Amino acid sequence: MSMQLKNVPKPSDEAGAQHDVAVAAAVELAMEFYGCDAVTAAAKRAAESRDLDRESHYRFWLNIFKSLKSNPDLIDEICRPG
């Protein structure tokens, strides 16, 4: 059974929009830097952040991983030969 957290403020729409922009930019950078391995690299960064108890970094990398996994065409496009 999970407990509901009380008094946890919800992020403002502006903060949510800024987060979305940051994740989108990080997805592009991950694809440029890691290429075909971007999904694996994002998962690894998330796991490393979790191991180091860096919750905000973990959530950030997890969002990048989820974005990449939910858009396989992004990776297919850069992994296509030629």
N, C-alpha and C positions, 0 to 999 in steps of 0.2 A: 504494500500500500504506500502510495507516495503522499508526502505532506505538501500542502500548498504553502508557498512563501507569502508572508504578510508584509505589507508596507514596502513592496518592491516597486520602485517607480518605473513606469514604462518610458522608453526613450521617446523623445519628441519626434515629430515627423521630420524635422530638420536633421536631427542626429541620425535617424534611420536612413535618410537620403544620403547623407555624407558617408555612412557606412557602406551603402550599396555602391556608391561611386568608388570608394576605396577597394572594395572587393572586386569590382569590375576591372579596375586598373591592375590589381594584383593578379587577376586571372590572365590578363594580357601579358604581363611581365613574366609570369610563370611559364606561359607557353613559349615566349621568346627565349627565355633562359634555359628551360628544361626540355623544350621541344616535345617529342613523343612521350617523354617520361614525366610530364607535368602533373598528371593525376597521382602517380606514385610519389613524386616529390612533395606534393601538397599533403598527402596522407602521412608521409614521414615527418614533415615539419609539425603537423598537428600532434602526432604521437610524442615527438620530442618535447613540444611545449607542455603537453599534459604531464609528462614525466617530471618536468621541471616546475610543476605547479604554477604555470603561467596561464591562468584561465582565459584571459582576454586574447592572448596569442593563440591559444588552442581554438577558441571559437572562431577567430579570424581565419586560421588555416583550414578549419573544418568547413567554413563557408566557401572557401576557394575550392576545396575538394568537391563539395556538393555541386558547386556551379559547373565545374569541369565534368563531373560524372553525369549531370543532367543535360549536358550539351555535347554529346560525343562527336558531333559534326565539327566542332571547333578543333579537336585533336586530330580527327581524320584529315582535315584540311591541311594541317601543317605536316602530317606524317605521310602524305601522299608522295610517292616518288615522282621526280621529274619536275 
